[in-house]
Amino acid sequence: MKGFNILVVFLVLVFSCKGQESKQEAISKGQDTQVLTSFGDKIVADGSVSSLEMTKNYNSMAVADTLQSKFKAVVKEVCQEKGCWMKVELDGGEEAMVRFKDYGFFMPKDIAGKEVIVNGLAFVEEMSVKDQRHYAEDGGKSEEEIAKITKPKKTFGFEADGVLLKE
């Protein structure tokens, strides 16, 4: 019976950690070797556009439009609860809120300032006051900052199915 209990605990641990796997690979371009850690679906860095180009794409979209995209950006902020979302910098002070498809993976909470390549679906939405406050709370904002959120705003969103993190 004791052996069976150990087996059950082992299986629960194995299955609970599934989806949290990340893979590292080195990409060499000339003299520059970059280590990329992969989260979610396996993607490649090739074919990604700059944050400047992505900002142009977002600005040409209307609310409820979507666009399959892959772009490079610097992480501004990560959910401090679980790493379940992140905000990335776009051109001109804009930012995109990146969520992860079906909550299938999470990002490390200490990656602000690092470059990522995200692959998935870009969209434009109008975010409610309630949702803005929720994300501000998850991001560790003060009660005073949260109270200043009083009206809906047009936001750039992104549902990532895969992310590469430059180490």
N, C-alpha and C positions, 0 to 999 in steps of 0.2 A: 504494500500500500504506500509506503514511504517513497519508493521508486516511482510509482505512478504520479504522486503529487509533485515530485521534482520534474518529471516529464511535462506535466501540465503547466507548471510555472515557466519552464524553458520555452514551451511553445507560445505562451502568452507574450513573453518578452520578445521573441522573434517576430511575431506578427504585429506587435504594437510599434516596433521600430521600423517596420516596412514603410517606405515612402519618405523616410528621413535620410535615405542614403544620398551621398553626394560623391561625385567622381572627380578626380583631378587629372588633368592632362597638361602636358607642356606643349606649347605652340612655339615653334622657332621660325622667326623671320629674319634672315640675315644674322646679325650678331645679337639681336634682341630676342630673348627667350622669356615667354610669359607663361605663368602657371594659371590655368583657369579651373575653377571648381564649378561643377555642373550641378544644378538643382532642377528637379522636375524632369520633363522629357529631354532626351539628348538632343542638343542643337549644336551647330557649328558657328563660329564667329564670322565666317565669310558671308557677304551679302548684307551686312548690317549697315544702316545709314547713321549719320551723325545726329546729335540732338538738335542741331540747327535745322537740318532737313526734316526731322520729325516735327519740330515746332511749326514749320510751314505746312506740313500735312494736317496737323491738328487745326490750324487756323483756317484751312479751307473746308473743314467739316462743319456740318450743322448738328444740333442736338439730335441724338439718336442715330447718327451715322456711325458706321464701323469700317475699319480698314485693317486687313492682315498686315502685320509689320514686324520688323526686327531692327532694333536700334541700340546705340551705345549711349550711356548717360552716367552721370555721377549720382550716387545715392545721397539724398539730403537727410532723410529720416527713415527710421524703421520702427514698426510697432514694438513697444517694449514689453508687451504682454507675452507674445509668442513668436514674433517675427512673421506675423500673418499678412502684413502689407508693408509697402515701402513707398516713399515719395522720391522721385528722381528729378534732377534739374533739366529743364529745357532752356532754350535760348530766351533772352530778354526777361529773365526773372520768373518765367512760367515754370510750372511743375506738373508732373503727371503722377497720379495715384495708381500704383501697381498692386493689383491683387493677384492671387494665385489660383489657377483653375481648379475648381472643386475642392479648394483647401488641400490639395494633394501634396503640397510641400510648403516649407517655411524657410525663411532666410535667417542667418545669424543676426543677432540684435546689435552687434558692434561694427557694422560695415559702413556707417556714415562716412562720406568722403571717398569711398572706393568706387571704381568704375565697374559697371555691369553691362551686359548685353542681354536684352530681354526680347523674347519672341512670343508673339501672340496676337491678340485682337485689340486694336486701339479704338476708343470710342469717346464721344463727347456727351456729357450728361449735365443735368441741373441737379446739384446736390442740395438736399434739404438742410435746414438749420439743425434738425435732430441728428442727421448723419454727420454733419460737420463737427458738431459738439462731441459726438461719440469718438470720432477719429482724433480729435484734439485731446480728449481724455486718454485714449490709448497711447498717444504720442508723448504723454507726460506734461502737457500744458497746464498752467496754473488755473485756478478757478476764475481769476480775474480775466485771463485771456479767453477762456471758454465763454464767459458771460458777454464778451464783446461780439460774439457771433450772433447776428440778429436777422440775417436775410439769406435766402438761397443764392447760390452762385453757380455760374457755368464752370465746369471743371473738365479736365482732360483725364480720362481713365484708361487703364490698360489691364487686360486679363492675360497674364503670362502663363504659357504652358511649359516654358523652359527658361532658365536664367543661367548665364555664365558670369561668375564673379572673378574679376582679376585680382590675384593675390599680390 
